[in-house]
Amino acid sequence: MVGVRWIYRFIPVPVLVCAVMPDRFDALALGVAVLVRPGSRDDEALIAHELVHCRQFYRSFGLNALRYWLSRDFRYQAELEAVREQLRINPAARSAAIQMLLTAYDLGVSRRQVENDL
């Protein structure tokens, strides 16, 4: 376990080290917890990205998971919010973040659209 992070100042989110997750991800939010690969345990920007997804989960009373998988547009907006937070902490990751948005989430967006929206 990396530790516990707090969202909305009163909701604890455990950040757990876990090597078992889809190959294309270094971390994964499960709504109430964040899983992070051992090699990314110190990546604060990545953890911040996943904590945004945890806030989205609570903000929607858990319904974001269903909307995330059913709607490309919702998924795109959710990922944009998370990537913006990640880039606020680590602006140097912009190119990698753009590539991830283009390839890992089945968003159906163009590079130009992602660059403009970030």
Salt bridges, closest charged atoms under 4 A:
ASP26 OD1 - ARG37 NE 3.93
GLU44 OE1 - ARG5 NH1 2.88
GLU79 OE1 - HIS49 NE2 3.20
GLU79 OE2 - HIS53 NE2 3.27
GLU81 OE1 - ARG59 NH2 2.86
GLU85 OE2 - ARG88 NH2 2.82
ASP106 OD1 - ARG72 NH2 2.78
GLU115 OE2 - ARG111 NH1 3.96
